[in-house]
Amino acid sequence: METLEFVIYPDGRVQEKVSGIVGATCTEVTAAIEAELGHVVSHQPSSEFYNAVQHQSTVATTQASFSEW
């Protein structure tokens, strides 16, 4: 499950926590929100950021051969 959590501190700082999004896709998801919030002071990528998105594909190869027997 993809979640975005925001902690708003009394001094106006906002801490954003993203979970459930694998790879750098989280930067695309949060870009518009961060632009509206203002100046980004720092980024601390989680372990999910460094995980690669795995794509699975199945390819079947068939080969027919005929014998003269």
Secondary structure per residue as TSV (DSSP state, phi and psi in degrees):
chain	resnum	aa	ss	phi	psi
A	1	M	-	360.0	132.8
A	2	E	-	-87.2	128.1
A	3	T	E	-135.6	144.9
A	4	L	E	-121.4	126.8
A	5	E	E	-119.8	135.0
A	6	F	E	-120.9	130.4
A	7	V	E	-113.6	121.2
A	8	I	E	-106.8	119.1
A	9	Y	-	-88.3	157.5
A	10	P	T	-57.1	-28.4
A	11	D	T	-84.7	3.3
A	12	G	S	99.6	-10.6
A	13	R	-	-66.6	147.8
A	14	V	E	-124.8	127.5
A	15	Q	E	-106.5	129.5
A	16	E	E	-112.7	129.9
A	17	K	E	-122.3	127.1
A	18	V	E	-114.1	132.5
A	19	S	E	-140.3	153.7
A	20	G	S	86.9	3.8
A	21	I	-	-115.4	120.2
A	22	V	-	-91.4	138.5
A	23	G	T	79.8	-165.8
A	24	A	T	-79.1	4.0
A	25	T	H	-59.8	-27.1
A	26	C	H	-61.3	-31.3
A	27	T	H	-66.9	-33.6
A	28	E	H	-69.7	-39.0
A	29	V	H	-67.3	-39.2
A	30	T	H	-95.2	-5.2
A	31	A	H	-57.7	-47.4
A	32	A	H	-66.1	-39.1
A	33	I	H	-65.1	-45.8
A	34	E	H	-63.9	-35.1
A	35	A	H	-63.8	-36.5
A	36	E	H	-77.6	-30.7
A	37	L	H	-72.6	-32.7
A	38	G	-	122.0	-150.2
A	39	H	-	-68.3	126.0
A	40	V	-	-88.7	122.8
A	41	V	-	-84.2	-43.1
A	42	S	-	-156.4	160.5
A	43	H	-	-124.9	136.8
A	44	Q	-	-128.3	92.9
A	45	P	-	-62.1	140.8
A	46	S	-	-86.1	176.6
A	47	S	H	-65.0	-28.8
A	48	E	H	-64.1	-29.5
A	49	F	H	-62.3	-37.2
A	50	Y	H	-85.2	-8.8
A	51	N	S	-74.8	142.1
A	52	A	-	-89.9	143.6
A	53	V	-	-73.5	127.7
A	54	Q	-	-99.5	126.2
A	55	H	-	-109.3	132.2
A	56	Q	-	-113.6	129.7
A	57	S	-	-133.0	149.8
A	58	T	-	-120.6	126.2
A	59	V	-	-123.1	125.2
A	60	A	-	-106.9	131.0
A	61	T	-	-118.0	128.4
A	62	T	-	-117.3	147.3
A	63	Q	-	-137.3	126.1
A	64	A	-	-110.0	132.6
A	65	S	-	-132.7	144.3
A	66	F	-	-116.3	141.8
A	67	S	-	-108.4	149.2
A	68	E	-	-88.6	10.1
A	69	W	-	-66.1	360.0
